[in-house]
Amino acid sequence: MFDRRALLAGVASLALTLSACGLESDASEAGSGSGAEGATVGVAMPTRASDRWLTDGKSVVSNLKAKGYKAKLVYGDDDPKAQVAQIEKLIEEGVSALIIAAIDNRSLNGVLKKAADAKIPVIAYDRLILGTKNVDYYVSFDNEMVGRMQAHYIIEKLGLEDGNKGPFNIELFAGSPDDNNTKYFFAGSMALLQPFLDDKQLVVPSGQTELDKITTLRWDGPTAEKRMSKILAGYGGRQVDAVLSPYDGISRGVLAALHSDGYGTAAKPLPIVTGQDAELESVKSIIAGQQSQTVYKDVRQLADAAVTVVDDILNDRVPWVDNSVGYKNGVKAVPAVLLQPTSVDKTNYDVLIKDDYFTEDELK
């Protein structure tokens, strides 16, 4: 069999266990697929605090088993040091590949050097791992498109393209500063929103418009709630018309602050609030007329894409990629597989039912 690490390096040059923090169980029942001799794949997810990541973990393990692999799944619970230790243990246990959704995308350099020395290929799952040559593939959604969908929703609902509406008050939120996706979501949004900010059709009363001023560490809802409350305290009788939120958990925090400030009445209606990940609580909020929109990313498809890459690597096939040069991690361009998201609001949330993502009973 080829040295897979050498094979991947050659391709790049041409193109440019269920676990919860240490309590492990082995998802070891083999399926009927073509797994490379029942190899074990390590799967490191960032947190159990989000429904989305629970779904990701379950879906990755299920897809691995379907292809005949064993899986060891670990959750770092938003602790970068714990995740490093978990990955180190997976390497010591001799996994054949690693699928990693990083908590801190710059904290893994040392442990990934150990993976490279052991000739274990690494797939960055949804979050690009930065500052290391020892990441082989990146599997995600088109993250700039996510931001564009959120911004387009605001533009459409406020009627900004008519050119004679406004000014409207908007506040901007971004994701965690240690997540590389944050800059892509923000860049996608601002590509559409900036012209309206320049023309003063959109105004940010807080003055907080730079990315480093609007990030939300660990994508934390209570952190977003505190920041939004502080912003509203300085509004002086003005009303906010829209909030760019990159993630449903942040959106729920923003909405909590808005309700505490008296929003949600006929006299003071809720602003447009965007989101991402189509989490159950937020989809219910959309149906109830609270949160306005979310970006639906079917993580079952993402899991399938990641497992397909692993299966190709472990069977000495070259994985298909959508972009081999555009996703640079500071050391190299990481070949990327990119899926397309869907904007969801009250008018089309039934797509989640049609896709069997949620049942009608779950959304009641």
Order of alpha helices (4+ residues) and beta strands (2+ residues): alpha-beta-beta-beta-alpha-beta-alpha-beta-alpha-beta-beta-alpha-beta-alpha-beta-alpha-alpha-beta-alpha-beta-alpha-beta-alpha-beta-beta-alpha
